[in-house]
């Protein structure tokens, strides 16, 4: 066995190559922020980490190591080695890290080498260095990137359109939120740090491919649900030109019906124990969304929308009829979302380069170097 175990410090390459990452930090650390392609198989549990940390502060590193071995007995140690080994067998090009690339990742690397005969490269500086690298990349790349914002009224299908275009970034997809009162997903939003990491990697990839080629990005507000667009990117977006995707009211109603009702019900069915629970969850979701915009709607309209929503959902659940839901969506679009969008767009008129339907906007983009996702990529 080699006395010197391998390390990796080409941070850009490991992200660009989408290398699998074995994260041995405690679960609580992983839940606060992680990288794409990372899997958390911790050396220490949250409680074990806490106790080892106390020993380190009070008695130093040797005492902390001893405390760790005391907490993780031989059977448990072997179980964790088996988990790491199985992961590496499935991902032979994986890299290993802990928070600072220090004690935990070194111990894991040594155990794998000595007891399983596996040499996995350890990332120098660990999570902290990788995170710093991505922050620096965003600070460097965002001001230099050639961004084009994609706007459009609620229901025009901006997200689906983005995924048909190369060199595009789906902010709502990364944030797991559609960016409005009705935009909350069934699953919770990822940690802010995880979103920031993915955005930095996406932009870095496009800049490495061609720093002069434009990148299409959703025209979003600074906040998407409970998360914010990282500041350097937001500042660049505000200055970027805008193109506007248009569609008919009927098309928008169908798109919104699918996005905010039918797909949401399907998602609730995945996580709820039965159909009644899924239907109840969707009803609560829509009522909660209407309550969030109560002040903007005004008391009378808010109550009217609540009544219409409950009637429409009951009709849908009992008769599988969608007429009431289409009526609800039509009124919301025309009485709430469209006036708000028109006001916001009026302040951006100087930035608007082009407006058109799906075909027209696609052709406009193709003339400026974009291609379909079949020949390139979107994020």
N, C-alpha and C positions, 0 to 999 in steps of 0.2 A: 504494500500500500504506500502511495506517495506521501511523504511527510508534509509536502506543501499542497494543499487542496486548491482547486481552481477558483478563480474569481472572475467577475464580469463588471466592467465599468463603462461600456459603450451604451449609455442610456438611450440615446436616440435610436440606435439600431434595434435594441430589444423591444422598444415600443413599435417601431415601424414594421418589424418582422412579426409582431403579435406573438411574442414568445410567451408560453404558459408560465405563470408565476406561482410559486409555492410560498404562501404567506404564513409564517409561523408565529405571528403576533397573537395576542389574546383576542378572543371574539369581540370584546368590547372595543378594542382598538380598530379592528376590521370594520365594525359597524359604523364607526365614525367617518370612515373614508377609505376607499380602496381603488385599485386600478382595474381596467378591463383585463380579462383573461387571468385574473388572480383567483386562487382558491385558498381558503383559510383552513389549514390543518394545524392548529396551534401546538407549540411545545408545552405551554402552560395554560391552564384554564384561567378564567378571570380571577377566581379566588386564589389559586396557586400563585399567579402573578402578583397579587396584592401582598401575600405573605412573604414571597421572595423579595419584593421591594422593601418591605419593612426590615428584613434581615440585612439587605444591602445598605440601607441608610444607617442602621444602628451598628453594624459590625463589619461591613465591607464586602468585597466581591467573593472572597473564599467562603465566608459564612453564607452568602446568598446561594452560591453553587451547592453547598452542602445541604441547605434547606430545600433546594429544588429536588435533589436526589432523594431526600427524605420524604417529600410529598409525592413524588412520582416513583412508586415502587417498581420492581422488575417486571411483573406482569403488565402493568400499565405502560411502562416504557416500551415493552415489546409490541403492545397494541398500537402505540403511536408510530413506531417504526414501520409496522405493517401498513398503516394508513399512508404514510409517506411513500413507501415502496410501491404500493398499488398506484398511487398518483403518478409517480415517475415512470412506471411501466406504461401507463396510458399516455404520458406526455414526456417522452425521452429527451426533448430539448428544453425541459423546464429549467427555471432559475429559482434560486432560494433567497429569501430575505426576511429580516425581522425589522424592528423599528429603526435602529441605527446601523444595522449590518454588523453588530457586535456579538455579545455573548450568546444570545439565543440562537442566532443563525449559525454561529461557529459550532456550538454544541450539537445542533441538529445535523450539520454537515459532517461532523466527526462521528456521530453515532451511526449515520448512514454508511459512512466509509468503513468503519471498523466492524460493524455488526451485520451489514447487508452487502458489503462490497460495492457500494454505489457511490460514485463521485459526482455530485451535483454542484455546478458553479454557484458561488455565493455572490450576491450583488454588493459591491463595495458601497458603504454608506447607507445601505438599506432603504427602507421606505422614506425616511426623512430626506435623503439625498435625491431620490427619484421625484419626490414631491417638489423639492426646490428646483429641480431641473425643469419640470413642467410649468411651474410658475414663471421661471425665466423665459421659457420658450413662448408662453402666451404674451408676456410683456414685450418680447422682441417681434413676434409675428403679427399680432393684431394690428398695430399701426401701419404695417407694411402690406397687409393683405388687401387685394382688390375685391371688395365685397359688393354684392348686389342684393338688396333686400327684396323678398317676395311678399307682397301684401295682397289683400283681398277681403271681402266681407265674410262674415261667419257662414260656413257651409259651402264655400266655393271649392273645398278640397285641397287646400294648400299642402297639407302633409302628404297626401297621396301623390300630388304633383311633384313635390320635392324628390320623392323616391324614384321618379322616372328620369331624373336629370342627374348627370354626372357632376361631381365637385359641388355637392350640396350638403348642408348641415341641417338636420331636423332637431331644432332646439326643444320642441315639445316632446319629441320622442325620447331625447336624453333626460329631460326633466320629468318624464312620466306624468304629464299634466297638459291639458289643452289650453291653458292660459286664460281661462275665464271662470266665472262663478260656477258654470256647469262642467268645468274641465277636469275636476278631480277624478282620478282613476280608482279602481278597486284596490290595487296594490299601493302601498305608501310610496311617496317620492323617495328617490335615492338621496343619500347624504349630499350636501352642497359640495363637499370636497370631491366626491366621486364624479359629479357632473362636471366640475371644473377640470378634473383630470382628463375626462373623455373629450371635452372641447379642445383642450390644449393639444392632445394627440391628433385629433381630427385636423386641426388647422396646421399643425406641424407637417402632417402627411401631405396635405395639399401644397404647402410652401416648398417642400422638398421636391415634389414632382414638377412644379412650375410656379415659381413665386410671382410671375407676371400674369398668370391666367386667373380669371375671375372665379369667385366662389359664391354660390347662391345660398342665402340664409333667410330664414323666416323673419318677417318684420314683427318683432315682438316688443312688448313693454319690458322694462328693466326687470320686472318680477314675473315669474311663471309659477303660479301657485305659491308655495312657501319657499321657493328658491329664487335666486337672483342670477342674472347673466353676469359673469365675471367682468369686473370693471373695464379692463383694457379692451375687451371685445365689445362691450356695450358702447364705449366712446367711439370706437371705429364704426359700429353699426349706425349710430346717429348721423354720422357724416356721409354714409353710403347712399348712392342713388337707389330709387325704388321702382319696381315694376309691379303692376296690379293685375291679378288674375280675376277674371269676371265669369259669371255664369248666370243662368236664369233663376228666378225665384223658385220655380218648381224643382229645378235641379238642386238648389241649395236646401230646400226642405227635405228632399230624399237623402241628401248627404248628412244633414244634421240628424235626421231620424235614425240613420244607421249608426252614426258616431255616438250620439248621446243617449240613445234608448236601446236599440236592438243589440249593439255590441256590448253595451254596459250590462244588459240583462244576461247575455251570454257569459260575461266575465263573472258576474255574481253567481251564476249557476255553478261555476268551477269551484267557488270557495264556500258556498252555503250548503247546508245539509240536505235541503229539499227545495222544490219549486216554490212553495209558499214563502219560504225564507228569502229566496232570491227576489221574488216579486216585491216583498215588503222592503227589502234593502234598496231596490231601485226607486220605489215610491219615496222613501225617506231621503234618498240622494237628490231627487228632483225637488222635493219640498225644501230641503236645506239650501239648495242652490237659489231657489226663488226668494227664500228668506234673506240670503246674502245681498240681494239687489233690491230689498224692500224700500230703502230710502230713495233710490233712483226711480223706482216705479211709482212711488207714492202709495198711500194706504189703500185707496179704492182699487187701483189697478192691481196692486199686489194681491188683494183678496180675490179679485176676479180671476187672476192667473192661477192662484191656488185651487180655486173651484174647478176651473177648466182642466187643470192638470190631473186632479183626482178623478174627475169624470172620465177623462180620456184614458187614464191607466186602467180604471175599472172596466171600461169598454174593451180595452185591449186584452186584459187578463181573462175576461169572461167570454168574449166573442171572437177574439183574435182579430178584431177590427182596428184599423190604423187611422181612420178618418179623424177622430178626435185628437190624436197626437199630431197629425199633420196640421190641423187647425191651430193647435197650441203653438207649434213651432213657427208657423207662418206669422202669427201675431207677435211672438217674441222677436222674430227677425225684423219685422217691419216697424214695430213700436218701440223696441228697446235697442237691439244690436245695430241696425242700420243707421239710425240717427246718431248714435255714438260714434260709429265708424266714419260717417260723413264728416262729423266735426273734427275727428282726428286727422282724416285725410286732407281736410282744408288747410291744415297747418303744415302739410308736407308737399303741397303742390309744386314747389320749386324743385323738389327732389324726384318727381315722377318722370321716368324716362319713357315708359310704354305701358299701355293698358290693352288687354284683349282676352279672348277666350283661350281655352286650353291649347288649341291648335296654333293660334296666333302667337301666344307667348312662347310655346315650344319652338316655333320657327324663328322667332326673334332671338332666342337663346342660342339656337344652333348656328345662326349667322355670326355669333360672337364667340365661337369656340367651344361651347358646351356640346356634350353628346349624351346619348341615352345611357342608362345604367347598365345596359347589356355589354357596353364596351368600356365602361369606366366605373366609377364608384361614387356612392353618396354615403353620408354618415348619419 
